[in-house]
Each structure stands twice: as C-alpha cells, then as structure tokens.
C-alpha cells in the first residue's frame, strides 16, 4: 500500500471489513433458493399446479407436483439469468461510478425483498419480479465491492476471490430463514428485516465508498468517502490511461509480426484501451466458454436440487429437509474456499521479476493454475452429481461449493489481470451477460428431465459432464501463451547478446 496516514489505513480496513459483511449477508442470497423453495412449498406457493393422480388396482391416490417444481425452476432461471445479465450494469459502473451503481443496486434489492414480504400463495407470481430484483441488486453490490482489492495491491486477487466467496456463502441466509420459519417466524417478518437492512448499505455508500472508482494501484494518500476534501479529487480515468500507457511501453509483444493490433487481440497488451480488441481476443473467447459451461452446470444443479432430493429420498419430507440443510450449510464454506484461489494467484507477489518479464505475464502464469484447478473441481463435481446415490450427495455438495467459489472469484481476478482496468466493469458485465444467455438452457433441460425422461436426470447429467471437458481449453491456452512469451523473451535476449558481441568485435 502506497503512502497513507493512520486515518486512511483505518478507512481502508473498515471498507474491507464492511464490504466483506455486505457480500456475506446480502449479495448472493438468491443462490440459497433451494432452502427458500422448501418454505414456499410449505406456504402453498404455486400449489394450484399440483394434480391428484387416482390410484390403480386399489392403490391410494397420489399427488403429482411436477408442474409446481417446473414453475419454481422457471423463477430461478429468470433470476439467475438477470443476475448475470450485467452488460448494462458494467457500463453504468464504468461510466457513472460507484455511488450511482450502488444506489441502483440498493433500490432493486429493497424492492425485491419487499415484494417477497408481501407475497402469498394467492400472489405467487410476485416471485417472478422479486427474485430477479434481489439477484440484480446483490450482484451490483458485489461489483462495486470488488474494487476494494485495489486498495491492497499485494493481496488484490486474494481480496477479489474472498469477496466472491462471501457472495457464494451468503446463500446460507435463506437457510437461516428456513430454520426461523420452522421455529415459527413468518416469511414476511424475515424479508421485512432484510429490507430494513438497506439503511446500512446506504450509510456505507456515503461513508466508506468512493463516488467514482478506486484506482489501481492507489495514489499516495488516496482517500474517499464523506468529508475527504481535496484528497479525493483524483481523475481516475486519467490515472488509468497514464498507467496503461506506461505499461504498454514496457510490455514485450508476443505477436510474430509485432503489430499492436495482433498483440491486443492476443491479450498481451495491457496498455491497449480498445474495448473492441479485448472482446475479440482469444482470452475473452476461451474465458467465456470456460465460464458459461461451468455456470450452466451449477445453475442446473441448484435449480433441480429439490426435485432431485425428493426422487432420491422417495419423497420423505424429513430426509429432503435434512439434505437441503446440509447443502445450505456447505454454501457457508464458500468464503473459506475462495481465498485459496486468490493465494494461488498472488503467490508471486513481492518476488523479483526476471529480466524483461512484465507483471502481467507473471499474473497470467499464476492464473493458468487457478483456471485448471477450477476446471478439475467442476468435472469432479459433475461426475458425483451424475451418480444417483443419496449419501454421495454430501460429497457432491462439498465439491459444488469448492468449484463455485473458485469459479466466480477466479473469473473476476482473471478479467482484472488479462485486460485493462478501465474496461473491467464493461468486460465483467459482458462476460456475465453472455454466459447468462447460455444459462437459460437450464430450463429446457429441466423440462426435458420432468417430461421425456420422467424425472430421471441421469442422461442430462452425463451430457453436461462430457461438455465440462471443454473448459480445460482455457487454462491450456493461457499456459501455452505464457510459455510463448518466455520463449520470445529468451530469443530476444540471445539476439541482443549476439548483437552486443558483434559490436565489441567490430570495435576491437
């Protein structure tokens, strides 16, 4: 951390701690949807879609609630899609800054919690606008908090992944609501409390967050928030352009023909400020594929968890509740798993660079290991989820939270490493938006399982497991790219050494 006073350091630490609490308690609660569905079913939401199936040959009649499950799955599909459709949110963050983005997020979040609070079985359709509002408001809180990592350059990736892990762990909030519901606390009371907590978000927006953006690395004596005076008068965009220009001058081109356009397209020029060149790069394409496939796998698992547990537990409500609680409890561990990914990325910080080696090149090399481990975890999770054995689902839950915590933290950290900081919001939003379009496939997959496959998701799980193998392309490409840069630098050093020898011989 560059020059700062004691008061500034305290402000930084308070921002870090309160941002952690905000992500942990509010930002990603929508992903605890499996726990909420249990409560909503108890309250009779969409119960009119359940049909009574008459018994045959003297057997008792049964209730078919597949249409109710499908409607709950559709609610989650819409919420998860809008949660990731962030291209507009990313543009707002880059263009208007932190305060405007957070105020929008708080407004949406409060609206969503109030809609759930005043919904009922008779007004079940209110879930369709409510859950997306909570999801979008939460992701905006996360988006504005990730820049806090810029205040601590040595631990930047660790903090970004820590916040994303807290985002994942916040899904346990719906488990708390479920437990309180079983103790007699109504759904309305719980969501009204969540609405009132928006006051805390507002106070933090004005007291402990910047009006625009936090630059990376922060200038000497950089501060922000209320009554910061002239110390907060930095032109962040100009600072980023100046730094990017300096980095561009010191970066070794990787393209064989040496053209700037090709270097940008390959993701090797951190100084290139062209948003178009970033989007058209191979880094962007393979990262999009990597994110989209794994996100689809996780979303389909979360959205179909309740009917899957009902099938494996033979519709035993106590057993389903037990496993639902176990799944929600494992989500809390996301905040413990995610920082390990950041430590993998930050492990080289503070070490001297090799001659001619850039900071971005070292960051990319570290990220390739992170990308590979995340891909491997998702493959193992998908294999376990495919095996229809109830007790095995404990292992599936553990692998799911580990993979998911690595996925989102690694996603944000990679974008901050591979592309210019001035495009972070737009690129993050575009990647999440494009991947969210792919995540819409979860609904037809669910309809296929409940319809044609008669509730058995085995073949869909097998197909998704094979599809997961494609995510290994991304870490391999990043690794080969870094090796190519190292080879290019070695050849350049040899050429310079040879030219130096010729000059000496000529002089002699």
Steps between C-alpha positions, in 0.01 A plus 500: 500500500648832394532800734213541742421644842371303797150634435512394137618151593211468746258609227643237265462228762143603585411498131647151464321361809159655430519397135563144616192509724291650222593224256466230767155599623323644197661487155442138391201389707308398187724194463356359821182453298474127587441591866248769406306259275449270798334788690299617200359150448399487865315831453321364192665708226397367155315215677213534251731337245508170693273230361344202677576175320237232570632163614470185292418144611395615844809712570468840668490816293817712484586861434700604194675836560732493198335812356555680832870401494524621143357839596749536788778406257381770260516762778861407571586492129375857454676620817833335416483630142444860609757458777764447233363727227736772614606678183285804587609487864867479400458801269328698778785418738771604253312809382334639816706347778441332832238721663248492215545125453456425870191719534340312209595166656360595842174616342457172309596288800253675732223473240561126465495427873181703545330312216580165666386636836157594366455200273287198592371175353225702330760736351771247416580677173663782700803270526577562133589871547618457862779243461657674195500834688681337794744330262586812298524719810735249659732472201525881486614503863765239414612688188563821693675315783753312288695820435589507871778258407672793326569654841723203588712436187702212646182309593277622217399159353457352847253773599308471172461124546418546870212732412373256237521221757298711742251558217460121466473447875221756531267237353489360857278798594202315354592202718475729802158613377398133462614416854322806640187401307507156665524681837190706425645818340299584191645561155369857501682594821834366373484691173387821667816485714706454182330809355581710805866400475521707179561798729842348580580476127412867456722610789791300362449649154546856628756440775729219387485484120633734228273707281671376180758217504798381702809521275758221480747539656365780722690833488689624804266605784195393297175524698126515432161521667329784683706810588812380323563844355756544225655161570227340292538725198698252288401458138480120508455459123807712428702304758405171336588627152835628619586172670379294206718706267802442721432127515458488124846647447656232721308197366667248271283433193404137444380523143740369243454797269520749790183691416312663785165377371604138517655547842174646625299220345716250686450672831868593542467875501369627831551848362249459221187694596291370211195325639442337162845341495436352845168348393654354181795342682547126546525561873145634501363219282650211698415667832139540386483129411664408833256710703184412304531122517583483869235755592235302311603186688470674838172676422332183378611318816365773731176541305424125501631418847161482674331260253822296477510456878131411502565228243805355677332519845172345376314824587586478870460866615723458806780351295464769233515769769813340648684500167376849412647626826825317430525662158434844643758448776769407248436829320630682808839345431531697175656788688764259635575337164519805272807672655714196417443580136616857559809378686586284199482809280686728742773254600760675281435849640807665651742274312745661254412479132726334246678735257246624246212328679181704552273491805207398279691202362569368850137557598382307195731209578354478850146524367550200268537272804190652659297448181613136477415419862155659463434293187607179674279570801197559277561174313518303826185674628314418178603133519376470860173679417441247221507199734144449640596408856357706786790474747750598228331838477692617809819475293322662206403796720861545618642486147228734373576777748876460449468520122252787509707709741805454277294572187368849577804623688729373225276655236525851645871465579583382147316794342694742722827333395454439129329826397540876567351625825300770321287229335449277805133586557402469134692175443374347825145598408527376141650165604235443765225609259610267221543212741154568641351444153660154504363442852145529359552145372438381855124541457461284186734248666272493803192470277669208319570325830149545641334415167669260262737346757228461766697677775829314445781749427771235444539549123496880527767481771713272281476746209597795722795305643641441151434865415702601808813352339507801264584738785856365513574682172525834682774419756700315234481802267613740774788268594617471137471876458724562803752243375506673164573833669786343693643348182469831316680683781781241502548535122505877532764481775713267286469733202598802707795309647613393153469856367696628799779251428517609138527866605785414738680299228458788256644746749798272562 
